[in-house]
Amino acid sequence: MEEDQIDKAVLAYLKKKGYRAAELAFQDEQSKVRTVSGNQSTTSSSPIDPTIANQIYFYSRSDNSPGRYKEGFSKLRSWVHSSLDQYKNELLRILYPVFVHSYLELVAKGHSQEARAFFQSFREDHEAIHMRDLQKLEGVLAPQHLEECELARTFRENKIDIKMCQYSFELLLQYLHNTDSMLMLGIVNAHINLQVVPGQPSQLFEEEEAVTLTGKAQDAMELINQKEIRWGVLEDSLEEKLEKELAAEAEKAEAEGKEADAEENKKRAAEGGKPGGTGKKVKKEKTGGGGNKGTKAETTAVAVITRVKPDLPLPVMSEELERQALDDLRNRARLGSSALPSVSFYTFINTHNSLNCVSISADGSLVVGGFSDSSLKVWDMTKIGEVAAPSENGTAGNGTPIKSPGENITPVTAVDNNKTSYTLFKGHAGPVYAASFSPDGEFMLSASGDHTVRLWSLKLNANICCYKGHNYPVWDVQYCPVGHYFASASHDRTARVWSMERMHPLRIMAGHLSDVDCVQWHVNCNYIATGSSDKTVRLWDVQTGECMRIFTGHRGMVLSLAMSPDGRYMASGDEDGAIMMWDLGSGRCVMPLMGHTGCVWTLAFSGEGSLLASGAADSTVRLWDVNASAKFSRSEDKAGAVKRLRLLKTLPTKSTPVYSLRFSRRNLLLAAGAFSPPSSS
C-alpha cells in the first residue's frame, strides 16, 4: 500500500505546517480518486517515481532523530574516500561545509549532546586546514549561541562556493539520489553553491577557493569582477614630472653637444684643422650623448604605463616638498633580483607585549608606536643618540612623562633610560591598533579600540580632531598617497573614507561578512582595497562606494595589503603565512608566494615595483621577485622550482616579529618590530 503511505505522509505534513485549506483540498481529491477507482474493474495506476517517494518519506519522518545526521555524513564521507583518486580531490571539498552545517543544524534543534559527539567524531578530518574555525565553532552548543557566534551566523546566512568538473558533479548527485541520502542532499541544496566548470578535475592544491564565503551568488560575483578598473597611475604624478625633467635635460644636453660640435668645427676651420686634440673631445661628446640616449629610452619605456585622472579633488604639494621628492626619485637605487636593497631595522625593546603597531614616515625620519595603554610614542630618528635635556613641564627628573593637571590630551617630550627622546601622545580611551603619517610628515592618524580615529599635528604636538563614526574598534587607518584623505577599517565590518576637514565619513564601504582588518589605497587614489576576517579582499571605488572586485583564495584572515607602484598588481598576506599576488584588471591570482610560517603582518613594494618585501610573525623579512612572479601563471608552476626562484632572500631577525615595512623614495627598506625574547623552557 505504497500510495496509502504516501497519502498519509502528505496529510501529516500539511497538518503539521497548519495548511488547513490545502489539507481539505487534498482530502477531497483523495475521495474523488477512490470513487473513480472503485467504479473501475481494474486499477491501473501509473507507478510513482521513487525519487519523489523518497523525498516524501524523508519529510514525513520525525525531526527529532539526531542520529540521522551522523549516519548520513558517515556514509557520505566513506563514499568520498572510496572514490577514484581522479575525482576524490574535488569531492573532498564537499565534506567540510556539510560537516559544519550538520553540526549547526543539530545545535539549532537543541540536540547539544549529539552535536558535541558528532563534532568530536569528525573534527580530526578538517583540523589541518580549518583549525581556527573549528576552535570557534566548538563553543556553539545551544541555539542562542548561533546568533552570538559570528562565524556560525555567517555560515548559516551565506552559501559556500565549491567548484568541480561535470563528471564529479554527476557522481555526487547520483550518490545522493540513489542512496536515500535526502538529509545530506537538503544540506547541499540549502547551503552550498556547486559551480560546474568545464575540463578535467582539478587537484586540491591548484584550487584557489577551497571554502569561500562571499555573501554573493556566483553570478553576482562574476558581474562584479567584470567591471572596468582604471588601474593606471595618476596624471601629473611625481614620476611623470621626473620623466619630463629627464627628457628636457637629455634634449638640452643634446642641443649643447650640437652647439659644441659646431663651435669646434669653426675653430678647426679657422686654425686649419689640428689633428689629435679634437678627436678625443668628439669621442667624449659621443659617450655623453650615448648616456643621454639611454636615459631617454628608459624614460620612454616607463611612459607606457597607463595614466588616469583622479576622481577626487587632490591637494597640491608645496614646491619645497616636491623638489625634495623629485631629488629622492632622481637618486633612487635601481633594485632587482641581482641588486637587493639595504635594510634599516628599528627594534623596540622592553615593550612587555604592549606594542600593537608601528608606522614609519615616508623618509624614515619618524617612527611611531601604538600601545595598549592608549598612548602613542613618536621617535625622531635624526636625533637618535643625542642627549635630550628633560623639559621642566614635560618630564620628571627621572625621565617619567608627566601629565599636566586637567588635561585629557597630553603630548609631552620624554626621555627614557637610554637618553632617547620621543614625543608622547595621549588622548585615546582604548588600545591603539594602527597609526599612519601624512605624506608631508606634518600630521599623524591613529586608530583605537575606543571606536575613534584621531588626527595629531606633529608640529604643534597636539590632537586636532577626533573622528567618530565606527561602532566598534578600529583596526587600521591609512593616509591617501597624496594626503588629505584617509581610510579606516573596523570590527563593524565596514571601511570608511574620510577627509581631514570633515568630522563625518565621505563614504561607507559595507559588504564584508566579518571584521575589516586592513585597508590600502590604490596609487591613483580612485580605489581602496580591504582585507577581512572573512578571508576575502575587496576593491572599492572611492567615488561611488561600489565594490569593484572580490578576491577569493585565502584560507585565513587577511592581515596586510600592498599596491604595486604601477597600480596593476596587489599583494595580500594572511594569518597562515600565505601571500597572494593579484591582477586588478582580471581579478585573478597571478601567483601565491609561500614561505612564511607565521602571520604576514606587513607588505611593501619597492619604488619601481620590481621587488616585494614581506614581514611576518616568524621574525623574518623576505624579498620576492615581482617580475618573475608576474610572468608565470599558476598553471605554469612546476614542481615548486619557480617558487624557489621567486624568493630572492630571507632576512632573519633576532627573535623580532616584523610589524612594519616601508621602502623610502630612494629604495632603502625600512623595517620595525618588537624584540620578543624566546621563552625559557
Solvent accessible surface area in square Angstrom, and as a share of the most:
residue,aa,sasa,rsa
1,M,178,0.80
2,E,88,0.40
3,E,83,0.37
4,D,54,0.28
5,Q,102,0.45
6,I,14,0.07
7,D,37,0.19
8,K,143,0.60
9,A,11,0.09
10,V,39,0.22
11,L,31,0.15
12,A,56,0.43
13,Y,83,0.31
14,L,23,0.12
15,K,123,0.52
16,K,132,0.56
17,K,100,0.42
18,G,57,0.55
19,Y,111,0.42
20,R,147,0.54
21,A,81,0.63
22,A,46,0.35
23,E,8,0.03
24,L,87,0.43
25,A,63,0.48
26,F,53,0.22
27,Q,70,0.31
28,D,72,0.37
29,E,98,0.44
30,Q,21,0.09
31,S,54,0.35
32,K,117,0.49
33,V,84,0.48
34,R,142,0.52
35,T,84,0.49
36,V,86,0.50
37,S,43,0.27
38,G,65,0.62
39,N,127,0.65
40,Q,101,0.45
41,S,118,0.76
42,T,100,0.58
43,T,103,0.60
44,S,106,0.68
45,S,79,0.51
46,S,90,0.58
47,P,129,0.81
48,I,60,0.31
49,D,69,0.36
50,P,95,0.60
51,T,47,0.27
52,I,93,0.47
53,A,6,0.04
54,N,43,0.22
55,Q,63,0.28
56,I,42,0.21
57,Y,64,0.24
58,F,28,0.12
59,Y,136,0.52
60,S,49,0.32
61,R,108,0.39
62,S,70,0.45
63,D,65,0.34
64,N,113,0.58
65,S,36,0.23
66,P,24,0.15
67,G,49,0.47
68,R,42,0.15
69,Y,1,0.01
70,K,90,0.38
71,E,95,0.43
72,G,12,0.12
73,F,1,0.00
74,S,41,0.26
75,K,107,0.45
76,L,1,0.00
77,R,74,0.27
78,S,64,0.42
79,W,59,0.21
80,V,0,0.00
81,H,84,0.37
82,S,89,0.57
83,S,21,0.13
84,L,127,0.63
85,D,109,0.56
86,Q,90,0.40
87,Y,28,0.11
88,K,45,0.19
89,N,38,0.19
90,E,2,0.01
91,L,0,0.00
92,L,49,0.24
93,R,10,0.04
94,I,0,0.00
95,L,7,0.03
96,Y,7,0.03
97,P,0,0.00
98,V,0,0.00
99,F,1,0.00
100,V,1,0.00
101,H,2,0.01
102,S,0,0.00
103,Y,1,0.01
104,L,1,0.00
105,E,38,0.17
106,L,2,0.01
107,V,1,0.01
108,A,38,0.29
109,K,83,0.35
110,G,44,0.42
111,H,30,0.13
112,S,40,0.26
113,Q,138,0.61
114,E,75,0.34
115,A,0,0.00
116,R,110,0.40
117,A,52,0.41
118,F,2,0.01
119,F,3,0.01
120,Q,83,0.37
121,S,57,0.36
122,F,13,0.05
123,R,32,0.12
124,E,139,0.62
125,D,63,0.32
126,H,17,0.07
127,E,50,0.23
128,A,105,0.81
129,I,71,0.36
130,H,20,0.09
131,M,73,0.33
132,R,109,0.40
133,D,12,0.06
134,L,0,0.00
135,Q,109,0.48
136,K,103,0.44
137,L,1,0.00
138,E,61,0.27
139,G,51,0.49
140,V,3,0.01
141,L,40,0.20
142,A,20,0.15
143,P,63,0.40
144,Q,109,0.48
145,H,54,0.24
146,L,9,0.05
147,E,115,0.51
148,E,127,0.57
149,C,24,0.14
150,E,44,0.20
151,L,31,0.16
152,A,0,0.00
153,R,57,0.21
154,T,10,0.06
155,F,4,0.02
156,R,97,0.35
157,E,118,0.53
158,N,21,0.11
159,K,100,0.43
160,I,0,0.00
161,D,12,0.06
162,I,1,0.00
163,K,56,0.24
164,M,0,0.00
165,C,3,0.02
166,Q,90,0.40
167,Y,111,0.42
168,S,0,0.00
169,F,45,0.19
170,E,83,0.37
171,L,42,0.21
172,L,0,0.00
173,L,54,0.27
174,Q,106,0.47
175,Y,20,0.08
176,L,0,0.00
177,H,60,0.27
178,N,107,0.55
179,T,61,0.36
180,D,68,0.35
181,S,11,0.07
182,M,14,0.06
183,L,20,0.10
184,M,0,0.00
185,L,9,0.05
186,G,32,0.30
187,I,2,0.01
188,V,6,0.03
189,N,93,0.48
190,A,56,0.43
191,H,32,0.14
192,I,8,0.04
193,N,36,0.19
194,L,33,0.17
195,Q,21,0.09
196,V,61,0.35
197,V,49,0.28
198,P,128,0.80
199,G,59,0.56
200,Q,144,0.64
201,P,19,0.12
202,S,35,0.23
203,Q,70,0.31
204,L,50,0.25
205,F,167,0.70
206,E,87,0.39
207,E,23,0.10
208,E,26,0.12
209,E,27,0.12
210,A,11,0.08
211,V,21,0.12
212,T,9,0.05
213,L,18,0.09
214,T,1,0.01
215,G,39,0.37
216,K,85,0.36
217,A,68,0.53
218,Q,35,0.15
219,D,105,0.54
220,A,36,0.28
221,M,14,0.06
222,E,81,0.36
223,L,120,0.60
224,I,17,0.09
225,N,34,0.17
226,Q,136,0.60
227,K,58,0.25
228,E,142,0.64
229,I,15,0.08
230,R,85,0.31
231,W,66,0.23
232,G,0,0.00
233,V,18,0.11
234,L,17,0.08
235,E,74,0.33
236,D,87,0.45
237,S,22,0.14
238,L,36,0.18
239,E,76,0.34
240,E,29,0.13
241,K,53,0.22
242,L,18,0.09
243,E,20,0.09
244,K,120,0.51
245,E,47,0.21
246,L,44,0.22
247,A,26,0.20
248,A,57,0.44
249,E,81,0.36
250,A,8,0.06
251,E,97,0.43
252,K,132,0.56
253,A,36,0.28
254,E,84,0.38
255,A,50,0.39
256,E,91,0.41
257,G,20,0.20
258,K,133,0.56
259,E,109,0.49
260,A,34,0.27
261,D,60,0.31
262,A,49,0.38
263,E,105,0.47
264,E,28,0.12
265,N,89,0.45
266,K,146,0.62
267,K,118,0.50
268,R,105,0.38
269,A,85,0.66
270,A,91,0.70
271,E,102,0.46
272,G,68,0.65
273,G,33,0.31
274,K,130,0.55
275,P,129,0.81
276,G,54,0.52
277,G,58,0.55
278,T,22,0.13
279,G,43,0.41
280,K,165,0.70
281,K,104,0.44
282,V,53,0.31
283,K,147,0.62
284,K,156,0.66
285,E,59,0.27
286,K,147,0.62
287,T,101,0.58
288,G,41,0.39
289,G,29,0.28
290,G,42,0.40
291,G,45,0.44
292,N,44,0.23
293,K,145,0.61
294,G,35,0.33
295,T,47,0.28
296,K,87,0.37
297,A,63,0.49
298,E,86,0.38
299,T,18,0.11
300,T,88,0.51
301,A,68,0.52
302,V,67,0.39
303,A,54,0.42
304,V,123,0.71
305,I,58,0.29
306,T,67,0.39
307,R,53,0.19
308,V,14,0.08
309,K,137,0.58
310,P,51,0.32
311,D,51,0.27
312,L,23,0.11
313,P,108,0.68
314,L,48,0.24
315,P,59,0.37
316,V,146,0.84
317,M,66,0.29
318,S,58,0.37
319,E,155,0.70
320,E,137,0.61
321,L,57,0.28
322,E,39,0.18
323,R,103,0.38
324,Q,90,0.40
325,A,1,0.00
326,L,5,0.02
327,D,54,0.28
328,D,18,0.10
329,L,13,0.06
330,R,90,0.33
331,N,84,0.43
332,R,59,0.22
333,A,51,0.40
334,R,183,0.67
335,L,20,0.10
336,G,17,0.17
337,S,68,0.44
338,S,114,0.73
339,A,44,0.34
340,L,64,0.32
341,P,15,0.09
342,S,79,0.51
343,V,57,0.33
344,S,35,0.22
345,F,59,0.25
346,Y,39,0.15
347,T,69,0.40
348,F,21,0.09
349,I,97,0.49
350,N,116,0.60
351,T,15,0.09
352,H,161,0.72
353,N,144,0.74
354,S,34,0.22
355,L,10,0.05
356,N,51,0.26
357,C,15,0.09
358,V,13,0.07
359,S,15,0.10
360,I,3,0.02
361,S,3,0.02
362,A,16,0.13
363,D,80,0.42
364,G,6,0.06
365,S,27,0.17
366,L,31,0.15
367,V,3,0.02
368,V,0,0.00
369,G,0,0.00
370,G,0,0.00
371,F,16,0.07
372,S,52,0.34
373,D,93,0.48
374,S,21,0.14
375,S,1,0.01
376,L,0,0.00
377,K,48,0.20
378,V,9,0.05
379,W,35,0.12
380,D,41,0.21
381,M,48,0.21
382,T,97,0.56
383,K,101,0.43
384,I,84,0.43
385,G,69,0.66
386,E,100,0.45
387,V,117,0.67
388,A,28,0.22
389,A,90,0.69
390,P,76,0.48
391,S,51,0.33
392,E,167,0.75
393,N,127,0.65
394,G,7,0.07
395,T,6,0.04
396,A,32,0.24
397,G,84,0.80
398,N,117,0.60
399,G,13,0.12
400,T,70,0.41
401,P,45,0.28
402,I,74,0.37
403,K,105,0.45
404,S,39,0.25
405,P,134,0.84
406,G,85,0.82
407,E,73,0.33
408,N,127,0.65
409,I,59,0.30
410,T,5,0.03
411,P,36,0.23
412,V,16,0.09
413,T,58,0.34
414,A,0,0.00
415,V,9,0.05
416,D,53,0.28
417,N,142,0.73
418,N,105,0.54
419,K,110,0.47
420,T,27,0.15
421,S,18,0.12
422,Y,17,0.07
423,T,22,0.13
424,L,8,0.04
425,F,1,0.00
426,K,72,0.30
427,G,15,0.14
428,H,10,0.05
429,A,94,0.73
430,G,10,0.10
431,P,44,0.28
432,V,0,0.00
433,Y,68,0.26
434,A,8,0.06
435,A,9,0.07
436,S,8,0.05
437,F,8,0.03
438,S,5,0.03
439,P,35,0.22
440,D,58,0.30
441,G,24,0.23
442,E,56,0.25
443,F,50,0.21
444,M,0,0.00
445,L,0,0.00
446,S,0,0.00
447,A,0,0.00
448,S,0,0.00
449,G,16,0.16
450,D,32,0.16
451,H,73,0.33
452,T,13,0.08
453,V,1,0.00
454,R,35,0.13
455,L,5,0.03
456,W,0,0.00
457,S,6,0.04
458,L,30,0.15
459,K,152,0.64
460,L,133,0.66
461,N,49,0.25
462,A,36,0.28
463,N,29,0.15
464,I,87,0.44
465,C,21,0.13
466,C,22,0.13
467,Y,2,0.01
468,K,133,0.57
469,G,28,0.27
470,H,11,0.05
471,N,96,0.49
472,Y,111,0.42
473,P,30,0.19
474,V,0,0.00
475,W,72,0.25
476,D,16,0.08
477,V,0,0.00
478,Q,55,0.24
479,Y,17,0.06
480,C,1,0.01
481,P,62,0.39
482,V,52,0.30
483,G,5,0.05
484,H,49,0.22
485,Y,12,0.05
486,F,0,0.00
487,A,0,0.00
488,S,0,0.00
489,A,0,0.00
490,S,0,0.00
491,H,60,0.27
492,D,23,0.12
493,R,68,0.25
494,T,17,0.10
495,A,1,0.01
496,R,22,0.08
497,V,1,0.00
498,W,1,0.00
499,S,3,0.02
500,M,37,0.17
501,E,127,0.57
502,R,138,0.51
503,M,106,0.47
504,H,133,0.59
505,P,32,0.20
506,L,51,0.25
507,R,83,0.30
508,I,90,0.46
509,M,2,0.01
510,A,67,0.52
511,G,31,0.30
512,H,9,0.04
513,L,22,0.11
514,S,16,0.10
515,D,16,0.08
516,V,0,0.00
517,D,26,0.13
518,C,7,0.04
519,V,4,0.02
520,Q,47,0.21
521,W,4,0.01
522,H,0,0.00
523,V,40,0.23
524,N,0,0.00
525,C,0,0.00
526,N,1,0.00
527,Y,4,0.01
528,I,0,0.00
529,A,0,0.00
530,T,0,0.00
531,G,0,0.00
532,S,0,0.00
533,S,24,0.16
534,D,14,0.07
535,K,38,0.16
536,T,0,0.00
537,V,0,0.00
538,R,2,0.01
539,L,0,0.00
540,W,6,0.02
541,D,17,0.09
542,V,3,0.01
543,Q,73,0.33
544,T,87,0.51
545,G,18,0.17
546,E,79,0.35
547,C,16,0.10
548,M,18,0.08
549,R,5,0.02
550,I,2,0.01
551,F,1,0.00
552,T,11,0.06
553,G,5,0.05
554,H,8,0.04
555,R,79,0.29
556,G,1,0.01
557,M,51,0.23
558,V,0,0.00
559,L,40,0.20
560,S,6,0.04
561,L,12,0.06
562,A,5,0.04
563,M,17,0.07
564,S,3,0.02
565,P,42,0.26
566,D,42,0.22
567,G,0,0.00
568,R,96,0.35
569,Y,30,0.11
570,M,0,0.00
571,A,0,0.00
572,S,0,0.00
573,G,0,0.00
574,D,1,0.00
575,E,18,0.08
576,D,64,0.33
577,G,1,0.01
578,A,10,0.08
579,I,0,0.00
580,M,19,0.08
581,M,1,0.00
582,W,1,0.00
583,D,21,0.11
584,L,0,0.00
585,G,31,0.30
586,S,61,0.40
587,G,11,0.11
588,R,152,0.56
589,C,9,0.06
590,V,20,0.11
591,M,1,0.01
592,P,24,0.15
593,L,3,0.01
594,M,95,0.42
595,G,31,0.30
596,H,12,0.05
597,T,118,0.68
598,G,14,0.14
599,C,31,0.18
600,V,0,0.00
601,W,98,0.34
602,T,13,0.08
603,L,14,0.07
604,A,11,0.09
605,F,19,0.08
606,S,0,0.00
607,G,21,0.20
608,E,67,0.30
609,G,12,0.11
610,S,9,0.06
611,L,0,0.00
612,L,0,0.00
613,A,0,0.00
614,S,0,0.00
615,G,0,0.00
616,A,0,0.00
617,A,33,0.26
618,D,35,0.18
619,S,18,0.12
620,T,16,0.09
621,V,3,0.01
622,R,32,0.12
623,L,1,0.01
624,W,3,0.01
625,D,18,0.09
626,V,6,0.04
627,N,80,0.41
628,A,21,0.17
629,S,0,0.00
630,A,33,0.25
631,K,155,0.66
632,F,72,0.30
633,S,52,0.34
634,R,61,0.22
635,S,102,0.66
636,E,87,0.39
637,D,40,0.21
638,K,143,0.61
639,A,105,0.82
640,G,23,0.23
641,A,48,0.37
642,V,17,0.10
643,K,69,0.29
644,R,173,0.63
645,L,129,0.64
646,R,1,0.00
647,L,48,0.24
648,L,45,0.22
649,K,97,0.41
650,T,49,0.29
651,L,42,0.21
652,P,105,0.66
653,T,34,0.20
654,K,171,0.72
655,S,35,0.23
656,T,4,0.03
657,P,21,0.13
658,V,0,0.00
659,Y,50,0.19
660,S,14,0.09
661,L,13,0.06
662,R,84,0.31
663,F,20,0.08
664,S,14,0.09
665,R,64,0.23
666,R,114,0.42
667,N,4,0.02
668,L,69,0.35
669,L,0,0.00
670,L,4,0.02
671,A,0,0.00
672,A,0,0.00
673,G,0,0.00
674,A,6,0.05
675,F,64,0.27
676,S,50,0.33
677,P,88,0.55
678,P,109,0.69
679,S,111,0.71
680,S,112,0.72
681,S,163,1.05
